């Protein structure tokens, strides 16, 4: 059972006080003392910690009873810490050793915890290194950090990521960065020695954060980690020490071996310490651990002014900067944007942009001589000059004639510029509010409220179900662990709240009064029968659900995610639209699906100024032959095969699409490509004998239960493997999209095979070959 914070505090205030000892105050008294401390401006640094202790005390009382040992311990801890803090506002500077602590989240005002190891010899006059450790699936900041101990020299922070299974995207990622920001604000941290580490899910997080913010971190220790959507070239300045066992059945070795091999090929600093016999428990690999521990302290983040080569690709609007370059505005395509910067010694900058409309140069942090003019050549064009003395930053962009030049008059827009990546960008760490509709019949109202409750549990745009893996405390791993996100009825929300938050709006304009207020300002209208875009495109609406990512008209610098359905099933936990917008980045801003069958109707995207990109008719419609889930999956696999020149493609389950995956004649190639907008393709080499054995294993799984996740996910080779036609000693090449590496490794268990991460993206392969068969 879940216990929202406001409910817990309300319950606690009305409890009859049990008999108390002097050492165990009643919860209402402890809460009153905490409220008094929270009101003091001189105790601002403690707000997160006090709020977290309040949550823990209220949860223990609600779950175990006010007179239970668990509740007494938590209430006593709240009271003791509040008293210590109130008596000594400078207490934070005196803490040493292992501490559980918390910061106040700007997302919802909650206290979000972490474990911190403060060096026993900490001296604010001497900046110290810090290691940021991210736990694996099913853990938290305490359960996967039991080896933390007092020591001198450097800080350690063990972060939560909002949930035991938050995957370090959306609010899960924001939690890591905001916890680190808090520590850097209150202790003296050396910014050149901020190091990342993590195992399993946390190893994947090390790939994620290192590639998204390469200018912020010195290095990464990756234990049985994985990389799927991460642009590998972003890691060129991010040294990595990785350990992985080639018999890992949970995170197959292909998920780190391929991307790190590519990073080595392009000049990255990688030590890949591969072993065998440990399965997924490679954290028990003592020799590798010792080598990694000796390696880590030597890693220092380079000075930005020393970097003469920067290669960065942005896949969403929350991570647009690589060192002294930054995507200031996306180009015309709903695709990743990137740049390569090369600084010559004669103060010439060579720029290779990709899908970038405006590029910001942080010249104060660049290697250039700022007292001399900067000569800038873009895409091999004739150089133009930025005059001396060089400003701290400058923006370059194409002029009216298409030639790049210095931007002298920044464009003024009344809204936040659009960036691709999908609705997960709403969950970027800014204040967030979920508003559900209260109109309609009783069943509709119940569905809208249930959707809001499910949404409040998740650190992502998906609406998680109550089942699945759970810890002994009963909280499913996919749920926010220490407090749900705030929800409010459309009849109760205030104008200030609407303007002060990113919004998740649930319900049609007829069901949700807030949606009705802004319906004229949204680019999509939904009347239950049709979905009409403001450029004249009309899509089927009956029994459909739509999800729209847009800016918030109440506060155009903030974002919103609107979900509306003509059928209550579209609001259910696990429904297709929120699930497609879950914990990954996609290239679609509007998604329309069948509310019950999970069939994709269409997707659409905006350009940087929130104008729809090309009309759907610019992309071929999909035929009836590709409507079945397995047929579409096989066609996508064949597209990957053809784009990479491989012998075979690997087909696997397509996210949460239903048994009938698309609507023939309505769904288009571009609609499918948008869902795989940042997915690279790997090519794996096998002998003919291995290929036949792998195909035999794959044939034992079935696409019949495609709606249910299992480690034995269905797989097919395309074309079919005919054993009699296969040379057992010949080398064959299999195209495996990165999002199929998990099921490929878990189902077939191929171990460590020759593997190459290509530069070919699955979206491009789909666009070129899906119907050109």
Order of alpha helices (4+ residues) and beta strands (2+ residues): alpha-alpha-alpha-alpha-beta-beta-beta-beta-alpha-beta-alpha-beta-beta-alpha-beta-alpha-beta-beta-beta-beta-beta-beta-beta-beta-beta-beta-beta-alpha-beta-alpha-beta-alpha-beta-beta-beta-beta-beta-alpha-beta-beta-alpha-beta-alpha-beta-alpha-beta-beta-beta-alpha
